Amino acid sequence: NVCEGDDGEYSFCNQNFFSSGVFPPLPRFQPQGVKWMSASQETLTSLYGWTSVTVILLALLIFLRTIAFPEIEGIFRSTYEPDGMDQGIDFSSVKHLQEVDGYIPQSRVPGFVHPLLACDIQGVDEDLVGWRDHIRGFGPHNLVSDVQAITGSKMLNPVFSIVKQWPP
């Protein structure tokens, strides 16, 4: 861009504040000796410059308040809020329903109809497993039984998950 200097000479002046890294773009950042803005342009440039600073600070504040602070707060204290009300129905009264299972560690293996149980389920209600082999029962699907058969003794230190149930 070509600008007229104070002495009437024309010279090159950089009007691109964006690429020069100047923020906010204010009239005081015009090159020395080269004044290419009129008084009304300087007023509007100052207004736009400070408005942009205000908008950016406001957006940053909203971001921090709605996204960043809650995420950081979640690290230091619990943010869980229960959804719904206690229905007053005990688990033991619905465990026989097919939709309700206990957490029984299992592994699905291709070629096997039922999953392999990765825990000892003695003393655990069979309704909690989530499936049933009506012909052979759970024994052939239990990996604990396989380890006992291979080693010839009961394991002193458990290798698989321990599952317990305390009926009411």
PyMOL commands that set and color helices and strands:
alter all, ss='L'
color gray80, all
select helices_A, chain A and resi 17-20+27-29+39-76+91-93+126-128+139-141+143-151
alter helices_A, ss='H'
color red, helices_A
select strands_A, chain A and resi 2-4+10-12+106-107+116-117+119-120+161-162
alter strands_A, ss='S'
color yellow, strands_A
deselect
rebuild
show_as cartoon
